[in-house]
Amino acid sequence: MNQVGVYGMGVMGRSLAHNIARKGYSVSVYNIEESGVKLFLDSAKEEEKVNGYIDLKEFVLSLSKPKIIFLMVTAGRAVDIVIDGLKEYIDEGDIILDCGNSYYKDTIRRFNELDKMKIHFLGIGVSGGEKGALEGPSIMPSGDKLIYDKYIKDILEKISAKNDRGEPCTTYVGPNGSGHFVKMIHNGIEYGDLQIICEAYDFMRKVGNLSIEEIQKIFVEWNKGILSSYLIEITADILQKKDEKTGKYLIDVILDEAGQKGTGKWTSMEALDIGVAIPTIAESVFARYLSSAKKERVEASKLYKKEIVAQPLEKDWLDNLEKTVYSAKVISYAQGFDLLKKASKEYDWNLNLAEIARIWENGCIIRANFLNDIDNEFKNNAELTNLLVSPYFKERIESFQVPWRKTCALGVLNGVYLPVINASLNYYDGYTSKLLPANLLQAQRDYFGAHGYKRIDDPEENLIHTVWEN
C-alpha cells in the first residue's frame, strides 16, 4: 500500500509526484491516458517508490488509510467531475487535496459538500511552475487544521521550497477556501509585477533607445540590487535567447498579445466586491485585454500620428527607472496585502500576513528579496494598515518619488504606454492625499440622486440631503 496518491499526470502533476517520492514517500499516480503514466514512470529515479495506474479503482485501492489524494487537474468543472469519480471508492476520513488554481468560492462549496460525507477536503495553493513543483514550490494550504496537522503538514513541509533561513515555504493559511484565495492574490500581485517589468523594458527601448543586448545587461545588474527577484532574473535570461529560425533575438519574433487565465480577473473582482482599491493589479489585467486587440491596435496606429514632446534624457534616467520599478512593484504587493487583510476580516479567516510574506520568499513566482522586508514589517506590527505606512517602505518610497515622477512624465511626453507604472503612482498620490475631490462627487450624487452626504464637522452623523436647485 502506498502513502500518497497523485491524480493527474500533466507537467505539474508529474513534477509534484516526483518531488513527493524523492522525499521518501511511496506514491501511486493515476492518469486517464496511459501515456501520462508512462512519462512519469520512465522519468522516475531508481530510489523512487512509485506505481502507475490507469484504472481509477485500482489507483484508490492502492493507498493506505486514510487515503491522501493530491488532485493535479485543471481548475473548474474538471475538479467536480474528478471528485464525483473518486466518491465511489473513497471512504469516511479520506483526504482530497486540490492543488490547482481553483476559485476559492468553489473550494468553499466543495469543502462543505464533502464535509457532509465526512471526507476531508483541503484547498492547496501551489506556486512555482514545473521546476518549483519538482524542486520545491511555495504552498498555501487551507481546510481542517486538525487534519492538516496530523496528516498533511509533514508532507508539505518536506516538499516545499526553503527560504534563506532554512524555513519551509509553507504554512497553514486558514479555513475552507482561504488557501486558494491567498494563491489568487499571489497571482494578482504577479500580474502587476510582470506588467511593470514589461513597461520598464518598453521604456528602455522607446525612450532610452537601448538595444536588446544593453537592456539584458541592465536586468542582470538590477537583479543584484534592490530589484533582486525571480521575475527580474528570468527577464534577463529571456532577453539573451536567440531565435534558431531567424537568428534574431527571440523576444522580437514573439507576438505582442497576452492572455490571462482568470486569477488576475478574480482578484480584481474580489477587490470590487469587498471595496478595496487595487488599480495596479486591475490595470495589469486591462493591459492584457488591450494587448489582445492586436488587429485593432495596428489599424489605430495607422490613423494617428503621436505628437511627441521630445525631452533630453538626464544622465540618471536609468537610475530613476530602477527606483520607479521598485516603487511600482512595492505598490502591487501593498495592494495585494491590503486585499488579504480586508478579506481576512470579511470572511473571518484570521490570516497571518507576516507568514504569507515568509512563505513567498522562495519557491513561488513573485519571490523577491524585499518579501523578507514585508515579513519583518508585519511581524513588527500585525495591525499594519498598508505597506505604504510601514517605517521601512515609507522611507524608501518617499525618497524614490521624484525619480518615479520623472519617469512617468518622460513616458507620457514620449507617448509610451505605461498603464501600471502610472496607476501605481496615482495610487500612491491618492493614498497619501489628505483631501480628495470625493466631496464634489458626493455633492453631485446628492444633486441628481438624493444619495446624501456627511459633513466634515460631523462625520458620524446621518446622511444629509440638500435641495441644490433654487
VOGU-3710 file (C-alpha; in Angstrom, 3 decimals, decimal comma):
1> mnqvgvygmg> 0,000/0,000/0,000  1,324/3,443/-0,926  1,158/6,522/1,315  0,189/9,204/-1,208  -1,784/9,333/-4,450  -1,437/11,922/-7,219  -4,312/12,234/-9,692  -3,317/13,879/-12,970  -0,044/13,417/-14,834  0,306/16,705/-16,648
11> vmgrslahni> 3,584/18,570/-16,316  2,778/19,864/-12,816  1,337/16,543/-11,640  4,392/14,580/-12,727  6,757/17,088/-11,146  4,905/17,133/-7,816  4,683/13,330/-7,723  8,441/13,040/-8,280  9,018/15,614/-5,534  6,879/13,657/-3,048
21> arkgysvsvy> 8,519/10,347/-3,956  12,013/11,810/-3,633  11,202/12,894/-0,093  10,749/9,251/0,928  7,025/8,688/0,418  5,620/5,783/-1,580  3,405/7,223/-4,343  0,630/5,959/-6,592  -0,151/8,014/-9,689  -3,205/7,992/-11,929
31> nieesgvklf> -3,959/9,440/-15,332  -6,822/8,792/-17,728  -4,388/8,441/-20,627  -1,748/5,769/-20,259  0,865/7,986/-21,942  0,891/10,339/-18,949  1,566/7,483/-16,529  4,291/6,108/-18,798  6,017/9,506/-18,993  6,062/9,652/-15,215
41> ldsakeeekv> 7,331/6,103/-14,675  10,013/6,493/-17,359  11,363/9,620/-15,655  11,305/8,199/-12,112  14,614/7,752/-10,348  15,607/4,296/-9,147  15,101/5,180/-5,487  11,527/6,414/-6,021  8,842/4,062/-4,711  6,124/4,636/-7,325
51> ngyidlkefv> 3,316/2,783/-9,064  1,223/3,953/-12,012  -2,437/3,263/-12,753  -4,972/3,947/-15,497  -7,780/2,190/-13,605  -9,275/4,548/-11,015  -10,441/1,827/-8,627  -7,024/0,167/-8,597  -5,390/3,550/-8,006  -7,547/4,363/-4,990
61> lslskpkiif> -7,330/0,862/-3,500  -3,519/1,010/-3,729  -3,463/3,682/-0,998  -3,233/3,115/2,749  -5,757/4,618/5,163  -6,535/7,421/5,357  -6,210/7,783/1,611  -4,376/11,018/0,733  -5,004/12,112/-2,864  -3,458/15,178/-4,475
71> lmvtagravd> -5,564/16,463/-7,371  -3,448/17,948/-10,165  -6,169/18,731/-12,680  -7,397/21,844/-14,474  -9,445/24,154/-12,265  -13,175/24,402/-12,838  -15,716/21,767/-13,770  -12,983/19,136/-14,144  -12,359/19,176/-10,385  -16,032/18,396/-9,665
81> ividglkeyi> -16,019/15,567/-12,221  -12,884/14,048/-10,670  -14,291/14,301/-7,141  -17,539/12,635/-8,269  -15,500/9,767/-9,714  -13,463/9,369/-6,521  -16,543/9,267/-4,287  -17,291/5,736/-5,467  -14,065/4,400/-3,968  -13,068/6,627/-1,053
91> degdiildcg> -14,414/6,363/2,476  -15,071/8,484/5,537  -11,869/10,042/6,829  -10,089/10,042/3,471  -8,403/13,255/2,320  -8,548/15,067/-1,030  -6,196/17,958/-1,710  -6,999/20,266/-4,639  -3,660/21,711/-5,787  -4,946/23,555/-8,855
101> nsyykdtirr> -5,790/27,230/-9,311  -9,390/26,741/-8,190  -11,650/29,709/-7,488  -11,829/29,992/-3,719  -15,650/30,031/-3,616  -15,678/26,704/-5,468  -13,279/25,376/-2,832  -15,614/26,505/-0,030  -18,543/24,769/-1,770  -16,580/21,536/-2,249
111> fneldkmkih> -15,319/21,662/1,334  -18,880/21,911/2,656  -20,255/19,199/0,357  -17,535/16,691/1,227  -17,659/17,565/4,915  -21,240/16,233/4,988  -19,847/12,907/3,764  -17,068/13,083/6,401  -14,463/13,301/3,642  -11,769/15,873/4,267
121> flgigvsgge> -11,088/18,422/1,537  -8,167/20,854/1,570  -7,634/23,704/-0,885  -3,916/23,950/-1,615  -2,439/26,948/-3,404  0,776/25,929/-5,162  3,149/28,331/-6,900  6,429/27,714/-8,640  5,672/26,273/-12,045  7,100/22,987/-13,310
131> kgalegpsim> 10,543/23,491/-11,767  9,083/24,621/-8,449  6,731/21,638/-8,259  9,725/19,349/-8,707  12,348/21,100/-6,591  10,169/22,886/-4,038  7,192/25,213/-4,508  5,573/27,724/-2,206  2,485/26,015/-0,779  -0,628/27,649/0,711
141> psgdkliydk> -2,877/25,010/2,355  -6,292/25,554/3,932  -9,035/23,427/5,421  -9,477/21,487/8,667  -6,404/22,353/10,753  -6,546/19,137/12,769  -6,393/17,060/9,582  -3,656/19,290/8,190  -1,538/18,977/11,336  -1,984/15,214/11,667
151> yikdilekis> -1,660/14,011/8,074  -0,568/16,751/5,652  1,822/19,159/7,371  4,899/16,916/7,267  4,433/16,108/3,580  4,050/19,743/2,540  6,949/20,947/4,682  9,236/18,322/3,148  8,307/19,042/-0,478  8,150/22,838/-0,214
161> akndrgepct> 10,906/25,310/-1,017  13,025/26,622/1,866  13,882/30,270/2,465  17,362/31,603/3,266  16,827/30,728/6,929  16,001/27,113/6,096  12,308/27,505/6,910  9,750/25,659/4,745  7,853/27,964/2,393  4,501/26,636/3,519
171> tyvgpngsgh> 2,217/27,248/6,457  -1,389/26,545/7,388  -3,233/29,536/5,930  -6,719/29,199/7,374  -10,140/27,515/6,987  -12,039/26,328/3,876  -11,086/28,311/0,739  -8,519/30,694/2,216  -5,532/28,854/0,712  -6,841/29,271/-2,814
181> fvkmihngie> -7,758/32,878/-2,009  -4,168/33,605/-0,960  -2,885/31,916/-4,141  -5,316/34,059/-6,150  -3,885/37,218/-4,577  -0,361/35,921/-5,217  -1,292/35,681/-8,893  -2,876/39,136/-8,855  0,354/40,613/-7,492  2,186/38,624/-10,159
191> ygdlqiicea> 0,060/40,258/-12,878  1,104/43,709/-11,655  4,740/42,721/-11,209  5,016/41,238/-14,696  3,436/44,245/-16,377  5,702/46,680/-14,511  8,763/44,838/-15,773  7,375/44,797/-19,317  6,757/48,542/-19,172  10,309/49,179/-17,961
201> ydfmrkvgnl> 11,633/47,108/-20,876  9,457/49,085/-23,304  10,595/52,381/-21,770  14,251/51,422/-22,271  13,618/50,564/-25,921  11,414/53,524/-26,874  12,666/56,335/-24,643  16,202/55,202/-23,939  16,726/53,788/-27,461  18,680/50,893/-25,965
211> sieeiqkifv> 19,436/47,647/-27,767  18,294/44,243/-26,523  21,883/43,499/-25,500  22,043/46,674/-23,419  18,657/46,035/-21,800  19,607/42,446/-20,978  22,718/43,612/-19,154  20,668/46,152/-17,204  18,310/43,434/-15,951  21,318/41,366/-14,899
221> ewnkgilssy> 22,575/44,331/-12,860  19,132/45,079/-11,446  18,928/41,524/-10,143  21,979/42,226/-7,978  20,350/45,171/-6,172  17,023/46,276/-4,709  15,078/44,625/-7,544  16,562/41,171/-6,973  13,754/38,728/-7,707  12,794/35,702/-9,752
231> lieitadilq> 10,936/37,733/-12,383  13,836/40,139/-12,936  16,171/37,137/-13,164  14,139/35,312/-15,816  13,684/38,525/-17,787  17,470/38,753/-18,136  17,516/35,129/-19,312  14,702/35,717/-21,815  16,416/38,715/-23,405  19,559/36,786/-24,306
241> kkdektgkyl> 17,730/33,972/-26,118  18,171/33,855/-29,916  15,618/32,504/-32,393  17,012/29,476/-34,232  14,894/30,186/-37,316  15,746/33,840/-37,933  18,839/34,460/-35,817  17,084/37,437/-34,231  16,532/37,798/-30,514  13,541/35,600/-29,734
251> idvildeagq> 11,758/38,464/-27,974  11,493/40,257/-31,327  9,602/37,416/-33,018  7,030/36,857/-30,249  3,569/38,290/-30,992  2,583/41,056/-28,560  -0,726/39,513/-27,497  -1,051/38,366/-23,880  -3,632/36,033/-22,394  -4,937/35,595/-18,864
261> kgtgkwtsme> -6,292/32,524/-17,105  -8,630/34,147/-14,615  -6,783/34,710/-11,341  -5,933/38,341/-12,125  -9,539/38,963/-13,103  -10,792/37,155/-9,986  -8,523/39,302/-7,800  -9,917/42,465/-9,377  -13,497/41,246/-8,989  -12,920/40,386/-5,329
271> aldigvaipt> -11,493/43,856/-4,688  -14,611/45,399/-6,223  -16,862/43,176/-4,087  -15,074/43,953/-0,810  -14,328/47,587/-1,672  -10,520/47,666/-1,847  -8,555/49,842/-4,289  -6,094/47,745/-6,321  -5,627/49,818/-9,517  -2,125/48,457/-10,186
281> iaesvfaryl> -3,379/44,878/-10,333  -6,630/45,707/-12,152  -4,821/47,824/-14,750  -2,436/44,948/-15,453  -5,454/42,797/-16,389  -6,774/45,548/-18,675  -3,316/45,842/-20,254  -3,550/42,178/-21,274  -7,009/42,707/-22,709  -5,780/45,697/-24,714
291> ssakkervea> -2,791/43,728/-25,982  -5,118/41,041/-27,304  -6,816/43,608/-29,585  -3,805/43,392/-31,905  -5,590/43,967/-35,219  -7,476/46,971/-33,840  -4,258/48,458/-32,451  -2,488/48,065/-35,773  -5,308/49,850/-37,593  -5,485/52,620/-34,992
301> sklykkeiva> -1,720/53,137/-35,236  -2,174/53,979/-38,930  -4,789/56,633/-38,142  -2,876/58,597/-35,536  0,445/60,336/-35,567  1,550/60,761/-31,977  2,758/64,220/-31,083  5,953/63,507/-29,168  7,292/66,242/-26,905  10,973/65,455/-27,113
311> qplekdwldn> 12,871/65,807/-23,871  16,620/65,320/-23,388  17,366/62,334/-21,160  19,008/63,173/-17,866  22,167/61,266/-17,008  20,406/59,454/-14,176  17,319/58,391/-16,166  18,201/54,711/-15,846  18,699/55,010/-12,093  15,339/56,797/-11,965
321> lektvysakv> 13,745/53,921/-13,866  15,147/51,364/-11,416  13,667/53,289/-8,498  10,395/53,607/-10,401  10,187/49,855/-10,967  10,924/49,201/-7,299  8,259/51,670/-6,158  5,614/50,346/-8,531  6,396/46,739/-7,535  6,006/47,624/-3,849
331> isyaqgfdll> 2,636/49,193/-4,678  1,495/45,944/-6,348  2,407/43,991/-3,199  0,876/46,664/-0,959  -2,435/46,392/-2,785  -2,381/42,601/-2,638  -1,692/42,546/1,095  -4,348/45,207/1,682  -6,881/42,961/-0,041  -5,699/39,965/2,007
341> kkaskeydwn> -6,093/41,922/5,236  -9,608/43,109/4,426  -10,746/39,747/3,054  -9,454/38,078/6,221  -11,715/40,332/8,266  -14,630/39,946/5,846  -14,516/36,123/5,919  -13,182/35,677/9,469  -10,069/33,823/8,295  -7,505/35,359/10,664
351> lnlaeiariw> -4,780/35,379/8,010  -1,219/35,868/9,232  0,222/38,349/6,731  3,784/38,008/8,023  3,636/34,249/7,476  2,183/34,694/3,997  5,067/37,021/3,100  7,508/34,485/4,562  6,249/31,526/2,536  6,514/33,631/-0,635
361> engciiranf> 10,227/34,272/-0,028  11,173/31,255/-2,141  9,598/28,752/-4,489  6,870/30,997/-5,881  6,769/33,194/-8,971  6,720/36,522/-7,097  9,623/35,671/-4,809  11,768/38,735/-4,250  14,327/39,917/-1,735  12,020/42,582/-0,348
371> lndidnefkn> 9,483/39,943/0,751  11,747/39,498/3,764  11,241/43,225/4,442  7,472/42,780/4,107  7,636/39,830/6,508  9,535/41,968/9,037  7,127/44,907/8,767  4,095/42,718/9,519  5,965/40,937/12,322  6,721/44,322/13,878
381> naeltnllvs> 3,106/45,437/13,500  0,443/42,822/12,786  -2,168/45,607/12,616  -0,312/47,491/9,875  -2,971/49,058/7,639  -0,869/49,287/4,489  2,763/48,692/3,488  2,979/52,340/2,434  2,742/53,460/6,078  5,284/50,948/7,374
391> pyfkeriesf> 8,534/52,608/8,511  10,806/50,734/6,095  8,775/51,228/2,925  7,720/54,769/3,845  11,372/55,822/3,870  12,166/54,064/0,583  9,103/55,155/-1,400  9,239/58,757/-0,200  12,878/59,064/-1,280  12,083/57,498/-4,686
401> qvpwrktcal> 9,032/59,571/-5,575  10,858/62,285/-7,589  12,619/59,736/-9,846  9,261/57,960/-10,171  7,516/61,154/-11,255  10,265/61,976/-13,761  9,972/58,514/-15,329  6,184/58,763/-15,645  6,442/62,259/-17,132  9,009/61,091/-19,688
411> gvlngvylpv> 6,784/58,202/-20,663  3,777/60,459/-21,188  5,766/63,032/-23,191  7,144/60,263/-25,414  3,795/58,556/-25,923  4,856/55,308/-24,242  2,128/53,099/-22,779  2,890/52,759/-19,043  -0,539/51,922/-17,570  0,582/50,082/-14,453
421> inaslnyydg> 3,559/52,266/-13,544  1,316/55,328/-13,872  -1,560/53,668/-11,994  0,846/52,833/-9,172  1,962/56,458/-8,869  -1,666/57,593/-8,937  -2,451/55,133/-6,139  0,465/56,485/-4,119  -0,726/60,063/-4,644  -4,304/59,147/-3,793
431> ytskllpanl> -3,483/57,065/-0,721  -1,222/59,790/0,676  -3,660/62,685/-0,001  -5,362/64,267/2,973  -8,100/65,616/0,728  -9,559/64,122/-2,455  -12,294/65,539/-4,711  -14,786/62,968/-3,437  -16,537/65,857/-1,661  -17,637/67,182/-5,056
441> lqaqrdyfga> -18,556/63,643/-6,102  -20,824/63,293/-3,072  -22,443/66,639/-3,845  -23,059/65,559/-7,444  -24,594/62,270/-6,324  -26,799/64,085/-3,867  -27,826/66,602/-6,552  -29,108/64,069/-9,093  -29,929/61,113/-6,865  -30,529/62,432/-3,331
451> hgykriddpe> -27,890/59,986/-2,053  -26,903/62,256/0,813  -23,503/63,219/2,200  -21,709/63,663/5,518  -20,206/66,884/6,812  -16,537/67,351/7,720  -17,521/68,922/11,046  -19,780/65,974/11,994  -18,760/62,820/10,071  -20,575/60,433/12,434
461> enlihtvwen> -23,999/61,983/11,831  -26,587/60,548/9,473  -26,512/61,434/5,796  -27,675/64,915/4,915  -29,613/65,840/1,758  -29,581/69,300/0,253  -32,049/70,810/-2,230  -29,469/72,113/-4,704  -31,721/73,789/-7,278  -33,076/77,230/-6,387
//
